[in-house]
Amino acid sequence: MNLNGKDSSHARRVQAKKEKEAEQAKVAKEVTSKGLRNRRLKPDWVVNAATVLSIISWIGAFAVWLIIDQASPVRTQFFETFTGTTHFAQQWNTSLLPTALVLLIVSFVTCVIAFFFNMMRMRRKTDKYRKSIIIIGVITLIGIAAFIMRFGPYL
């Protein structure tokens, strides 16, 4: 207790941690319908790997978006055409396009691997597919198809 008679935030965190550990110990002692103990107290390496790979896939997709933005021609605005300053690049920077395609493919592959890791943990009724992995997988697959259709001649 501090001078005001209130518990400090550290003491509250310690108490919450003790309560969480007690709850985990209680869950671990419970017997499932098949007569086995529940041993999943914390996420194991498979769940952590799926999380990390999902994050890497999202970062890769965002990086592709930035690369495409840098490779695209500059769009002229109204005031630039009005003042006559239209000396901007009118074509795509094709040297950045292969990098973007490779990054899209790598992002899709990491997403597929994360999906397989997620499938390894689908043994219980409470296990669920991660929507994030499915969404980024669909986005990157559509991105690869659109990229090849749009920039195929430049590759």
DSSP file (Angstrom, degrees, kcal/mol; ACC not computed):
  #  RESIDUE AA STRUCTURE BP1 BP2  ACC     N-H-->O    O-->H-N    N-H-->O    O-->H-N    TCO  KAPPA ALPHA  PHI   PSI    X-CA   Y-CA   Z-CA
    1    1 A M              0   0    0      0, 0.0     6,-0.2     0, 0.0     2,-0.1   0.000 360.0 360.0 360.0 141.1    0.0    0.0    0.0
    2    2 A N    >   -     0   0    0      4,-2.1     3,-1.6     1,-0.0     6,-0.0  -0.238 360.0 -78.4 -94.0-170.0    1.2    3.5   -0.8
    3    3 A L  T 3  S+     0   0    0      1,-0.3    -1,-0.0     2,-0.1     0, 0.0   0.777 127.5  56.7 -63.7 -28.3    0.6    6.7    1.3
    4    4 A N  T 3  S-     0   0    0      2,-0.2    -1,-0.3     1,-0.0     3,-0.1   0.515 115.2-111.1 -83.0  -4.3   -3.0    7.1    0.0
    5    5 A G  S <  S+     0   0    0     -3,-1.6     2,-0.3     1,-0.3    -2,-0.1   0.576  78.7 123.3  86.5   9.6   -4.0    3.7    1.1
    6    6 A K        -     0   0    0      1,-0.0    -4,-2.1     0, 0.0    -1,-0.3  -0.749  67.6-105.8-103.9 152.3   -4.4    2.3   -2.4
    7    7 A D        -     0   0    0     -2,-0.3     2,-0.1    -6,-0.2    -1,-0.0  -0.479  38.5-116.5 -70.8 144.0   -2.6   -0.7   -3.9
    8    8 A S     >  -     0   0    0     -2,-0.2     4,-1.8     1,-0.1     5,-0.1  -0.360  22.5-111.9 -76.1 163.2    0.1    0.1   -6.3
    9    9 A S  H  > S+     0   0    0      1,-0.2     4,-2.2     2,-0.2     5,-0.2   0.836 117.9  57.6 -66.1 -31.1   -0.1   -1.0   -9.9
   10   10 A H  H  > S+     0   0    0      2,-0.2     4,-2.5     1,-0.2    -1,-0.2   0.923 105.4  49.1 -64.0 -43.8    2.7   -3.5   -9.3
   11   11 A A  H  > S+     0   0    0      1,-0.2     4,-2.3     2,-0.2    -1,-0.2   0.879 110.7  50.8 -64.2 -37.5    0.8   -5.2   -6.6
   12   12 A R  H  X S+     0   0    0     -4,-1.8     4,-2.5     2,-0.2    -1,-0.2   0.898 110.3  49.4 -66.2 -39.7   -2.3   -5.4   -8.8
   13   13 A R  H  X S+     0   0    0     -4,-2.2     4,-2.3     2,-0.2    -2,-0.2   0.910 111.4  48.9 -65.6 -40.9   -0.3   -6.9  -11.6
   14   14 A V  H  X S+     0   0    0     -4,-2.5     4,-2.2     2,-0.2    -2,-0.2   0.918 112.4  48.5 -63.9 -43.0    1.3   -9.5   -9.3
   15   15 A Q  H  X S+     0   0    0     -4,-2.3     4,-2.3     1,-0.2    -2,-0.2   0.910 111.5  49.4 -63.9 -42.4   -2.2  -10.4   -7.9
   16   16 A A  H  X S+     0   0    0     -4,-2.5     4,-2.2     1,-0.2    -1,-0.2   0.883 110.2  51.3 -64.3 -37.8   -3.6  -10.7  -11.5
   17   17 A K  H  X S+     0   0    0     -4,-2.3     4,-2.4     2,-0.2    -1,-0.2   0.906 109.8  49.2 -65.8 -41.1   -0.7  -13.0  -12.5
   18   18 A K  H  X S+     0   0    0     -4,-2.2     4,-2.2     2,-0.2    -2,-0.2   0.901 111.4  49.6 -64.0 -40.5   -1.3  -15.2   -9.4
   19   19 A E  H  X S+     0   0    0     -4,-2.3     4,-2.2     2,-0.2    -2,-0.2   0.898 110.7  49.8 -65.8 -39.2   -5.0  -15.4  -10.3
   20   20 A K  H  X S+     0   0    0     -4,-2.2     4,-2.4     2,-0.2    -2,-0.2   0.913 110.9  48.9 -65.4 -42.5   -4.2  -16.3  -13.9
   21   21 A E  H  X S+     0   0    0     -4,-2.4     4,-2.3     1,-0.2    -1,-0.2   0.882 110.8  50.9 -64.3 -38.1   -1.7  -19.1  -12.8
   22   22 A A  H  X S+     0   0    0     -4,-2.2     4,-2.0     2,-0.2    -1,-0.2   0.900 110.8  48.9 -66.1 -39.7   -4.3  -20.5  -10.4
   23   23 A E  H  X S+     0   0    0     -4,-2.2     4,-2.4     2,-0.2    -2,-0.2   0.896 111.3  49.9 -65.2 -40.6   -6.9  -20.5  -13.2
   24   24 A Q  H  X S+     0   0    0     -4,-2.4     4,-2.4     2,-0.2    -2,-0.2   0.894 110.2  50.1 -65.1 -39.6   -4.5  -22.3  -15.5
   25   25 A A  H  X S+     0   0    0     -4,-2.3     4,-1.3     2,-0.2    -1,-0.2   0.883 110.7  50.2 -65.6 -37.3   -3.7  -24.9  -12.8
   26   26 A K  H  X S+     0   0    0     -4,-2.0     4,-0.9     2,-0.2     3,-0.3   0.921 111.8  47.3 -65.9 -43.8   -7.4  -25.5  -12.3
   27   27 A V  H >< S+     0   0    0     -4,-2.4     3,-0.5     1,-0.2    11,-0.5   0.876 108.8  55.6 -64.6 -37.5   -7.9  -25.9  -16.1
   28   28 A A  H 3< S+     0   0    0     -4,-2.4    10,-0.3     1,-0.2    -1,-0.2   0.808 106.6  50.6 -66.5 -28.9   -4.9  -28.3  -16.3
   29   29 A K  H 3< S+     0   0    0     -4,-1.3    -1,-0.2    -3,-0.3    -2,-0.2   0.686  88.7 102.0 -82.7 -17.9   -6.4  -30.5  -13.6
   30   30 A E  S << S-     0   0    0     -4,-0.9     8,-1.3    -3,-0.5     2,-0.5  -0.365  70.4-132.5 -67.4 146.5   -9.8  -30.7  -15.4
   31   31 A V  B     -A   37   0A   0      6,-0.2     6,-0.2    -2,-0.1    -1,-0.1  -0.852  15.7-135.0-103.4 133.8  -10.4  -33.9  -17.3
   32   32 A T    >   -     0   0    0      4,-3.5     3,-1.7    -2,-0.5    -1,-0.1  -0.143  35.8 -91.7 -76.3 178.3  -11.7  -33.8  -20.8
   33   33 A S  T 3  S+     0   0    0      1,-0.3    -1,-0.1     2,-0.1    -2,-0.0   0.744 127.1  54.9 -66.2 -22.5  -14.5  -36.0  -22.1
   34   34 A K  T 3  S-     0   0    0      2,-0.1    -1,-0.3     3,-0.0     3,-0.1   0.400 122.0-104.7 -90.8   3.2  -11.9  -38.6  -23.3
   35   35 A G  S <  S+     0   0    0     -3,-1.7     2,-0.3     1,-0.3    -2,-0.1   0.623  80.9 126.1  86.4  12.5  -10.4  -38.8  -19.9
   36   36 A L        -     0   0    0      1,-0.0    -4,-3.5     0, 0.0    -1,-0.3  -0.738  61.9-112.3-104.2 153.1   -7.3  -36.8  -20.7
   37   37 A R  B     -A   31   0A   0     -2,-0.3     2,-0.9    -6,-0.2    -6,-0.2  -0.531  30.8-111.8 -78.7 150.0   -6.0  -33.8  -18.9
   38   38 A N        +     0   0    0     -8,-1.3    -8,-0.1   -11,-0.5    -1,-0.1  -0.739  40.2 172.5 -80.8 108.9   -6.1  -30.4  -20.7
   39   39 A R        +     0   0    0     -2,-0.9     2,-1.5     1,-0.1     3,-0.3   0.459  45.4 101.9-100.0  -1.9   -2.4  -29.7  -21.3
   40   40 A R        +     0   0    0      1,-0.2    -1,-0.1   -13,-0.1    -2,-0.0  -0.648  32.5 140.9 -85.9  88.9   -2.8  -26.5  -23.4
   41   41 A L  S    S+     0   0    0     -2,-1.5    -1,-0.2     1,-0.2    -2,-0.0   0.815  70.3  18.0 -94.4 -38.3   -2.1  -23.8  -21.0
   42   42 A K  S    S-     0   0    0     -3,-0.3    -1,-0.2   -18,-0.0     2,-0.2  -0.871  97.9 -82.3-128.0 161.2   -0.1  -21.5  -23.2
   43   43 A P        -     0   0    0      0, 0.0     2,-0.0     0, 0.0    -2,-0.0  -0.456  49.7-140.4 -63.2 133.9    0.2  -21.3  -27.0
   44   44 A D     >  -     0   0    0     -2,-0.2     4,-2.3     1,-0.1     5,-0.2  -0.169  32.8 -85.1 -86.5-173.7    2.8  -23.8  -28.2
   45   45 A W  H  > S+     0   0    0      1,-0.2     4,-2.3     2,-0.2     5,-0.1   0.787 125.6  57.7 -67.9 -26.5    5.3  -23.3  -31.0
   46   46 A V  H  > S+     0   0    0      2,-0.2     4,-2.2     1,-0.2    -1,-0.2   0.935 109.7  43.2 -68.7 -45.2    2.9  -24.2  -33.7
   47   47 A V  H  > S+     0   0    0      2,-0.2     4,-2.0     1,-0.2    -2,-0.2   0.909 115.5  49.3 -66.0 -42.0    0.5  -21.5  -32.7
   48   48 A N  H  X S+     0   0    0     -4,-2.3     4,-2.6     1,-0.2    -2,-0.2   0.889 109.9  51.5 -64.8 -38.5    3.3  -19.0  -32.3
   49   49 A A  H  X S+     0   0    0     -4,-2.3     4,-2.7     1,-0.2     5,-0.2   0.906 108.8  50.9 -64.8 -41.2    4.7  -19.9  -35.7
   50   50 A A  H  X S+     0   0    0     -4,-2.2     4,-1.9     2,-0.2    -1,-0.2   0.892 111.6  48.7 -62.7 -38.9    1.4  -19.3  -37.3
   51   51 A T  H  X S+     0   0    0     -4,-2.0     4,-2.1     2,-0.2    -2,-0.2   0.938 113.0  46.0 -65.5 -47.3    1.1  -15.9  -35.7
   52   52 A V  H  X S+     0   0    0     -4,-2.6     4,-2.4     1,-0.2    -2,-0.2   0.916 113.5  48.9 -63.7 -43.7    4.6  -14.9  -36.7
   53   53 A L  H  X S+     0   0    0     -4,-2.7     4,-2.2     1,-0.2    -1,-0.2   0.858 109.4  53.1 -66.4 -34.3    4.2  -16.1  -40.3
   54   54 A S  H  X S+     0   0    0     -4,-1.9     4,-2.1    -5,-0.2    -1,-0.2   0.913 110.1  47.7 -64.4 -42.4    0.9  -14.3  -40.5
   55   55 A I  H  X S+     0   0    0     -4,-2.1     4,-2.4     2,-0.2    -2,-0.2   0.913 111.2  50.9 -64.8 -42.4    2.5  -11.0  -39.4
   56   56 A I  H  X S+     0   0    0     -4,-2.4     4,-2.4     1,-0.2    -1,-0.2   0.894 109.2  51.9 -62.2 -39.7    5.4  -11.5  -41.9
   57   57 A S  H  X S+     0   0    0     -4,-2.2     4,-2.2     2,-0.2    -1,-0.2   0.909 110.0  47.7 -64.5 -42.8    2.8  -12.1  -44.7
   58   58 A W  H  X S+     0   0    0     -4,-2.1     4,-2.2     2,-0.2    -2,-0.2   0.902 111.7  50.5 -64.8 -40.6    1.0   -8.9  -43.8
   59   59 A I  H  X S+     0   0    0     -4,-2.4     4,-2.3     1,-0.2    -2,-0.2   0.906 110.1  50.8 -63.7 -40.9    4.2   -6.9  -43.7
   60   60 A G  H  X S+     0   0    0     -4,-2.4     4,-2.1     2,-0.2    -2,-0.2   0.906 109.7  49.6 -62.8 -42.1    5.2   -8.3  -47.1
   61   61 A A  H  X S+     0   0    0     -4,-2.2     4,-1.9     1,-0.2    -1,-0.2   0.893 111.4  49.2 -64.7 -39.3    1.9   -7.3  -48.6
   62   62 A F  H  X S+     0   0    0     -4,-2.2     4,-1.9     2,-0.2    -1,-0.2   0.887 109.3  52.4 -66.1 -38.3    2.2   -3.8  -47.2
   63   63 A A  H  X S+     0   0    0     -4,-2.3     4,-2.4     2,-0.2    -2,-0.2   0.885 107.0  52.9 -64.9 -38.2    5.8   -3.6  -48.6
   64   64 A V  H  X S+     0   0    0     -4,-2.1     4,-2.7     1,-0.2     5,-0.2   0.913 106.9  52.9 -61.8 -42.0    4.5   -4.6  -52.1
   65   65 A W  H  X S+     0   0    0     -4,-1.9     4,-1.9     1,-0.2    -1,-0.2   0.904 110.3  47.3 -59.6 -42.2    1.9   -1.8  -51.8
   66   66 A L  H  X S+     0   0    0     -4,-1.9     4,-2.0     2,-0.2    -2,-0.2   0.895 111.8  49.9 -67.1 -39.5    4.7    0.7  -51.1
   67   67 A I  H  X S+     0   0    0     -4,-2.4     4,-2.1     2,-0.2    -2,-0.2   0.920 110.6  49.4 -65.2 -43.4    6.9   -0.6  -53.9
   68   68 A I  H  X S+     0   0    0     -4,-2.7     4,-1.6     1,-0.2    -1,-0.2   0.886 109.4  53.1 -62.3 -38.4    4.0   -0.4  -56.4
   69   69 A D  H  < S+     0   0    0     -4,-1.9    -1,-0.2    -5,-0.2    -2,-0.2   0.898 111.0  46.0 -63.9 -39.4    3.4    3.2  -55.2
   70   70 A Q  H  < S+     0   0    0     -4,-2.0    -2,-0.2     1,-0.2    -1,-0.2   0.828 113.9  48.9 -71.6 -31.2    7.0    4.1  -55.9
   71   71 A A  H  < S+     0   0    0     -4,-2.1    22,-2.8    -5,-0.1    -2,-0.2   0.714  92.1  95.7 -81.3 -21.1    7.0    2.4  -59.3
   72   72 A S  S  < S-     0   0    0     -4,-1.6    19,-0.1    20,-0.2    17,-0.1  -0.337  85.4-101.1 -72.4 151.5    3.8    4.1  -60.5
   73   73 A P        -     0   0    0      0, 0.0     2,-0.3     0, 0.0    17,-0.1  -0.376  42.9 -99.8 -69.0 151.5    4.0    7.2  -62.6
   74   74 A V        -     0   0    0     15,-0.7     2,-0.4    17,-0.2    14,-0.1  -0.535  34.8-133.5 -73.5 132.1    3.3   10.5  -60.8
   75   75 A R        -     0   0    0     -2,-0.3     2,-0.3    -3,-0.1    -1,-0.1  -0.722  17.5-128.1 -87.5 132.6   -0.2   11.7  -61.3
   76   76 A T        -     0   0    0     -2,-0.4     2,-0.2    10,-0.1    10,-0.1  -0.597  21.3-143.9 -81.3 141.2   -0.5   15.3  -62.2
   77   77 A Q     >  -     0   0    0     -2,-0.3     4,-1.8     1,-0.1     5,-0.2  -0.446  27.6 -99.5 -96.7 173.2   -2.9   17.4  -60.2
   78   78 A F  H  > S+     0   0    0      1,-0.2     4,-2.1     2,-0.2     5,-0.1   0.922 120.6  47.8 -60.4 -47.3   -5.1   20.2  -61.3
   79   79 A F  H  > S+     0   0    0      1,-0.2     4,-2.1     2,-0.2     6,-0.2   0.817 108.6  55.2 -69.3 -29.5   -2.9   23.0  -60.2
   80   80 A E  H  >>S+     0   0    0      2,-0.2     5,-1.6     1,-0.2     4,-0.8   0.894 111.9  42.6 -70.3 -38.8    0.2   21.4  -61.7
   81   81 A T  H  <5S+     0   0    0     -4,-1.8    -2,-0.2     2,-0.2    -1,-0.2   0.836 113.1  54.5 -73.7 -31.0   -1.5   21.3  -65.2
   82   82 A F  H  <5S+     0   0    0     -4,-2.1    -2,-0.2    -5,-0.2    -1,-0.2   0.880 112.7  41.6 -68.2 -38.9   -2.9   24.8  -64.7
   83   83 A T  H  <5S-     0   0    0     -4,-2.1    -1,-0.2    -5,-0.1    -2,-0.2   0.587 113.6-116.6 -87.1 -10.0    0.6   26.2  -64.0
   84   84 A G  T  <5S+     0   0    0     -4,-0.8     2,-1.4     1,-0.2    -3,-0.2   0.587  70.8 134.3  89.9   9.5    2.3   24.2  -66.7
   85   85 A T      < +     0   0    0     -5,-1.6    -1,-0.2    -6,-0.2    -2,-0.1  -0.615  16.8 137.2 -93.5  77.1    4.6   22.2  -64.5
   86   86 A T        +     0   0    0     -2,-1.4    -1,-0.1     1,-0.1   -10,-0.1  -0.358  19.2 123.5-116.3  50.8    4.0   18.8  -66.1
   87   87 A H        +     0   0    0      2,-0.0    -1,-0.1     3,-0.0     2,-0.1  -0.031  41.0 126.8 -98.5  30.0    7.5   17.4  -66.2
   88   88 A F  S    S-     0   0    0      1,-0.1     2,-0.2   -14,-0.1   -12,-0.1  -0.421  72.5 -85.9 -85.8 162.1    6.7   14.3  -64.2
   89   89 A A        -     0   0    0      1,-0.1   -15,-0.7    -2,-0.1    -1,-0.1  -0.466  34.7-167.1 -66.4 134.9    7.5   10.7  -65.2
   90   90 A Q        +     0   0    0     -2,-0.2     2,-0.3   -17,-0.1    -1,-0.1   0.427  63.0  61.0-104.5  -1.5    4.7    9.4  -67.4
   91   91 A Q  S    S-     0   0    0    -19,-0.1   -17,-0.2     1,-0.0     2,-0.1  -0.822  88.0 -93.5-125.8 164.1    5.7    5.7  -67.3
   92   92 A W        -     0   0    0     -2,-0.3     2,-1.3   -19,-0.1   -20,-0.2  -0.427  34.6-117.4 -72.1 147.8    6.1    3.0  -64.7
   93   93 A N    >   -     0   0    0    -22,-2.8     3,-1.5     1,-0.2     4,-0.4  -0.747  33.7-172.7 -83.5  94.2    9.5    2.4  -63.2
   94   94 A T  T 3  S+     0   0    0     -2,-1.3     3,-0.4     1,-0.3    -1,-0.2   0.616  71.4  74.2 -72.1 -11.9    9.8   -1.2  -64.5
   95   95 A S  T 3  S+     0   0    0      1,-0.2     4,-0.3     2,-0.1    -1,-0.3   0.746  97.5  48.7 -72.3 -20.4   13.0   -1.9  -62.5
   96   96 A L  S <> S+     0   0    0     -3,-1.5     4,-1.8     1,-0.1    -1,-0.2   0.625  91.9  80.4 -90.2 -14.9   10.9   -2.2  -59.3
   97   97 A L  H  > S+     0   0    0     -4,-0.4     4,-2.2    -3,-0.4     5,-0.2   0.896  88.0  51.1 -66.6 -42.9    8.2   -4.5  -60.7
   98   98 A P  H  > S+     0   0    0      0, 0.0     4,-2.4     0, 0.0    -1,-0.2   0.889 109.5  52.8 -61.6 -35.1   10.1   -7.9  -60.4
   99   99 A T  H  > S+     0   0    0     -4,-0.3     4,-2.3     1,-0.2    -2,-0.2   0.910 109.1  49.2 -63.1 -41.7   10.9   -7.1  -56.8
  100  100 A A  H  X S+     0   0    0     -4,-1.8     4,-2.1     2,-0.2    -1,-0.2   0.902 111.2  49.3 -65.7 -40.3    7.3   -6.5  -56.0
  101  101 A L  H  X S+     0   0    0     -4,-2.2     4,-2.3     2,-0.2    -2,-0.2   0.923 111.3  48.4 -65.9 -43.4    6.3   -9.7  -57.7
  102  102 A V  H  X S+     0   0    0     -4,-2.4     4,-2.6     1,-0.2    -1,-0.2   0.911 111.8  50.2 -62.4 -41.8    8.8  -11.8  -55.8
  103  103 A L  H  X S+     0   0    0     -4,-2.3     4,-2.3     2,-0.2    -1,-0.2   0.869 109.4  51.6 -66.0 -36.3    7.7  -10.2  -52.5
  104  104 A L  H  X S+     0   0    0     -4,-2.1     4,-2.1     2,-0.2    -2,-0.2   0.913 111.3  47.3 -64.2 -42.6    4.1  -11.0  -53.4
  105  105 A I  H  X S+     0   0    0     -4,-2.3     4,-2.5     2,-0.2    -2,-0.2   0.912 112.2  49.2 -66.5 -42.3    5.0  -14.6  -54.0
  106  106 A V  H  X S+     0   0    0     -4,-2.6     4,-2.5     1,-0.2     5,-0.2   0.903 110.6  51.4 -62.8 -40.9    7.0  -14.8  -50.8
  107  107 A S  H  X S+     0   0    0     -4,-2.3     4,-1.7     1,-0.2    -1,-0.2   0.897 110.8  48.1 -63.2 -40.3    4.1  -13.3  -48.9
  108  108 A F  H  X S+     0   0    0     -4,-2.1     4,-2.3     2,-0.2    -2,-0.2   0.908 110.9  50.5 -66.6 -41.9    1.7  -15.8  -50.3
  109  109 A V  H  X S+     0   0    0     -4,-2.5     4,-2.4     1,-0.2    -2,-0.2   0.916 110.3  48.9 -64.7 -42.8    4.0  -18.8  -49.5
  110  110 A T  H  X S+     0   0    0     -4,-2.5     4,-2.3     1,-0.2    -1,-0.2   0.862 110.4  52.7 -64.2 -33.6    4.4  -17.6  -45.9
  111  111 A C  H  X S+     0   0    0     -4,-1.7     4,-2.1    -5,-0.2    -2,-0.2   0.907 108.8  48.8 -67.0 -41.4    0.6  -17.3  -45.7
  112  112 A V  H  X S+     0   0    0     -4,-2.3     4,-2.1     2,-0.2    -2,-0.2   0.911 111.7  49.3 -64.3 -42.5    0.2  -20.9  -47.0
  113  113 A I  H  X S+     0   0    0     -4,-2.4     4,-2.2     1,-0.2    -2,-0.2   0.912 110.5  50.5 -62.9 -42.1    2.7  -22.2  -44.4
  114  114 A A  H  X S+     0   0    0     -4,-2.3     4,-2.2     1,-0.2    -1,-0.2   0.878 108.3  53.4 -62.9 -37.0    0.9  -20.3  -41.7
  115  115 A F  H  X S+     0   0    0     -4,-2.1     4,-2.1     2,-0.2    -1,-0.2   0.898 108.2  49.5 -64.8 -40.4   -2.3  -21.8  -42.8
  116  116 A F  H  X S+     0   0    0     -4,-2.1     4,-1.4     2,-0.2    -2,-0.2   0.892 110.2  50.6 -66.2 -38.4   -0.8  -25.3  -42.6
  117  117 A F  H  < S+     0   0    0     -4,-2.2     4,-0.5     1,-0.2    -2,-0.2   0.899 110.5  50.2 -63.2 -38.8    0.5  -24.6  -39.1
  118  118 A N  H >< S+     0   0    0     -4,-2.2     3,-1.1     1,-0.2    -2,-0.2   0.876 106.7  54.6 -66.6 -36.3   -3.0  -23.4  -38.2
  119  119 A M  H >< S+     0   0    0     -4,-2.1     3,-1.3     1,-0.2    -1,-0.2   0.789  96.7  66.2 -67.1 -27.0   -4.5  -26.6  -39.6
  120  120 A M  T 3< S+     0   0    0     -4,-1.4    -1,-0.2     1,-0.3    -2,-0.2   0.738 101.3  50.6 -65.3 -20.9   -2.2  -28.6  -37.3
  121  121 A R  T <  S+     0   0    0     -3,-1.1     3,-0.4    -4,-0.5    -1,-0.3  -0.039  77.9 103.3-106.7  30.3   -4.1  -27.2  -34.3
  122  122 A M    <   +     0   0    0     -3,-1.3    -1,-0.2     1,-0.2    -3,-0.1  -0.272  44.4 106.3-105.8  46.7   -7.7  -28.0  -35.5
  123  123 A R        +     0   0    0     -2,-0.1     2,-0.2    -3,-0.1    -1,-0.2   0.668  68.6  60.0 -97.7 -19.7   -8.3  -31.0  -33.3
  124  124 A R  S >  S-     0   0    0     -3,-0.4     3,-0.8     1,-0.1    -3,-0.0  -0.677  82.7-118.9-110.3 163.5  -10.7  -29.5  -30.7
  125  125 A K  T 3  S+     0   0    0     -2,-0.2    -1,-0.1     1,-0.2    -3,-0.0   0.800 113.5  55.5 -67.9 -28.0  -14.1  -27.9  -31.1
  126  126 A T  T 3  S+     0   0    0      2,-0.1    -1,-0.2     0, 0.0     2,-0.2   0.605  85.0 101.3 -83.1 -11.0  -12.7  -24.7  -29.7
  127  127 A D    <   -     0   0    0     -3,-0.8     2,-0.3     1,-0.0    -5,-0.1  -0.518  54.2-172.6 -75.6 142.2  -10.0  -24.4  -32.3
  128  128 A K        -     0   0    0     -2,-0.2     2,-0.2    -7,-0.1    -7,-0.1  -0.940  28.1-106.1-134.7 154.1  -10.7  -22.0  -35.1
  129  129 A Y        -     0   0    0     -2,-0.3     2,-0.6     1,-0.1     3,-0.1  -0.579  41.8-113.9 -74.0 141.9   -9.2  -21.0  -38.4
  130  130 A R     >  -     0   0    0     -2,-0.2     4,-1.5     1,-0.2     3,-0.3  -0.682  18.5-155.9 -80.7 121.1   -7.5  -17.6  -38.3
  131  131 A K  H  > S+     0   0    0     -2,-0.6     4,-2.8     1,-0.2     5,-0.2   0.833  90.5  63.3 -65.4 -31.7   -9.4  -15.2  -40.5
  132  132 A S  H  > S+     0   0    0      1,-0.2     4,-2.4     2,-0.2    -1,-0.2   0.893 102.8  48.2 -60.6 -41.5   -6.3  -13.0  -40.9
  133  133 A I  H  > S+     0   0    0     -3,-0.3     4,-1.9     2,-0.2    -1,-0.2   0.910 113.5  47.0 -67.4 -41.9   -4.4  -15.8  -42.6
  134  134 A I  H  X S+     0   0    0     -4,-1.5     4,-2.3     2,-0.2    -2,-0.2   0.917 112.8  49.6 -66.1 -42.8   -7.3  -16.6  -45.0
  135  135 A I  H  X S+     0   0    0     -4,-2.8     4,-2.5     1,-0.2    -2,-0.2   0.939 113.1  44.6 -63.6 -48.0   -7.8  -12.9  -45.8
  136  136 A I  H  X S+     0   0    0     -4,-2.4     4,-2.5     1,-0.2    -1,-0.2   0.837 111.5  55.2 -68.7 -30.3   -4.1  -12.2  -46.6
  137  137 A G  H  X S+     0   0    0     -4,-1.9     4,-2.1    -5,-0.2    -1,-0.2   0.928 110.8  43.8 -64.5 -44.9   -3.9  -15.4  -48.6
  138  138 A V  H  X S+     0   0    0     -4,-2.3     4,-2.5     2,-0.2     5,-0.2   0.913 114.4  50.9 -66.0 -42.4   -6.8  -14.3  -50.8
  139  139 A I  H  X S+     0   0    0     -4,-2.5     4,-2.4     1,-0.2    -2,-0.2   0.929 112.9  44.5 -61.8 -45.8   -5.4  -10.8  -51.1
  140  140 A T  H  X S+     0   0    0     -4,-2.5     4,-2.4     2,-0.2    -1,-0.2   0.871 112.7  51.5 -70.6 -34.7   -2.0  -12.0  -52.2
  141  141 A L  H  X S+     0   0    0     -4,-2.1     4,-2.1     2,-0.2    -2,-0.2   0.930 113.4  44.3 -66.1 -44.0   -3.3  -14.6  -54.6
  142  142 A I  H  X S+     0   0    0     -4,-2.5     4,-2.8     1,-0.2     5,-0.2   0.893 112.8  53.9 -64.1 -38.9   -5.5  -12.0  -56.3
  143  143 A G  H  X S+     0   0    0     -4,-2.4     4,-2.4    -5,-0.2    -2,-0.2   0.896 107.7  49.0 -62.1 -41.3   -2.6   -9.6  -56.2
  144  144 A I  H  X S+     0   0    0     -4,-2.4     4,-2.4     2,-0.2     5,-0.2   0.932 113.7  46.3 -64.2 -45.1   -0.3  -12.1  -58.0
  145  145 A A  H  X S+     0   0    0     -4,-2.1     4,-2.2     1,-0.2    -2,-0.2   0.929 115.9  44.7 -63.9 -45.5   -2.9  -12.7  -60.7
  146  146 A A  H  X S+     0   0    0     -4,-2.8     4,-2.4     1,-0.2     5,-0.3   0.877 112.3  53.1 -66.3 -36.8   -3.6   -9.0  -61.2
  147  147 A F  H  X S+     0   0    0     -4,-2.4     4,-3.1    -5,-0.2    -2,-0.2   0.920 110.7  45.7 -64.8 -44.3    0.1   -8.2  -61.2
  148  148 A I  H  X S+     0   0    0     -4,-2.4     4,-1.2     1,-0.2    -2,-0.2   0.895 114.6  48.2 -67.9 -39.2    0.8  -10.8  -63.9
  149  149 A M  H  < S+     0   0    0     -4,-2.2    -2,-0.2    -5,-0.2    -1,-0.2   0.899 120.7  36.6 -66.8 -38.7   -2.1   -9.7  -66.0
  150  150 A R  H  < S+     0   0    0     -4,-2.4    -2,-0.2    -5,-0.2    -3,-0.2   0.910 132.1  23.9 -80.8 -43.7   -1.2   -6.0  -65.7
  151  151 A F  H >X S+     0   0    0     -4,-3.1     3,-1.0    -5,-0.3     4,-0.8   0.208  82.7 115.3-112.7  14.5    2.6   -6.1  -65.8
  152  152 A G  G >< S+     0   0    0     -4,-1.2     3,-1.1     1,-0.3    -1,-0.2   0.893  78.0  50.6 -52.5 -47.0    3.3   -9.4  -67.6
  153  153 A P  G 34 S+     0   0    0      0, 0.0    -1,-0.3     0, 0.0    -2,-0.1   0.762 107.8  54.9 -65.3 -22.5    5.0   -7.8  -70.6
  154  154 A Y  G <4        0   0    0     -3,-1.0    -2,-0.2     1,-0.2   -57,-0.1   0.626 360.0 360.0 -85.6 -13.2    7.3   -5.7  -68.4
  155  155 A L    <<        0   0    0     -3,-1.1    -1,-0.2    -4,-0.8    -3,-0.1   0.476 360.0 360.0 -85.6 360.0    8.7   -8.7  -66.5
